[in-house]
Amino acid sequence: QLLCLRPRRPKKKEARAAWFEKKYGSEDTANSDSSAAVLKSDDGLEYVQLTSDNGSKSEVYLFGGVVTSYQDADGTDFIAVRPDAKMDGSKPISGGLSHCWPQFGPGAIQQHGFARNVNWSIVDQSSDKVVLEMLPSDYSKDIWDKEFRCEFTVSIDDEQLSTKMLVDNTGEESWDFQAALHSYFTVSGIDQLEIAGSFEGKEFLNKMVGDEGEMQTEDRSVITIGEEYDRVYKGVNDPVLKDAGTGKSLAVINSEGWEDTVLWNPYGDEGMGYNNFVCVESVKFDPVSLAGGASWTGTMALKPSKTE
């Protein structure tokens, strides 16, 4: 039986440790790198900082398990946090690589699920990698009473930032879920941005049309944004952001699990800072039915380069 994140009786703690070691390796590896540390923000939230040999770095908050920064060796930060974001834990962080799980958008439970609303735990950490875990809690069970384990791994090297989302059904009964990384990326100006990828000829749901949205066909191979956007491109998972203002590109490499892309920008909303970010989200839009004991993996990396 999967347990809540609260004090455990010794037998239950021993049983969980045995289960964890059998499937994932010893829990004694957690925080195995003595040089790694958990830091605290000015607003009181815990986070870790990852660094690579060439000076690239990233910050990952435990609240929501969200990556809030990825800087290359030149100091360019590719991940955005909105100016109206609450960074004190009073609400989900509006920015970063934000988790939408086990629901994407509106539906049977709260908007975008609960993974972005809870504190994740560190199960392994070094100077260039952190592995976070989310287990059921009283809070999550009140919303969605399923047996699960989610693991989110973030690692950095000189070339890229890599992420891996692992979803385990630790129970016997199957359940359905959706998943997304609601990724906010920094832009020097929305009019400086082009998004390349396999968009041309693909159908997309334009949520800005009517009450339920409208299916349309994309006739462009490169997307530019000059109005409010909320579009679901099913079957597109190879976006590349090209920022003329910085002269840099960012490839979103979805190599497993993430099949779709959502583009979102609240064009004209100064309070949200619309002109300096775009959401290019890695999404599994169609629900996944996960049998008891089964797993699902979503793998995404961010690879910056000079724009050609």
Summary of the structure (lengths in Angstrom):
residues: 308
radius of gyration: 19.3
end to end distance: 53.4
largest distance: 61.0
contacts: 991
relative contact order: 0.15
helix: 11%
strand: 44%
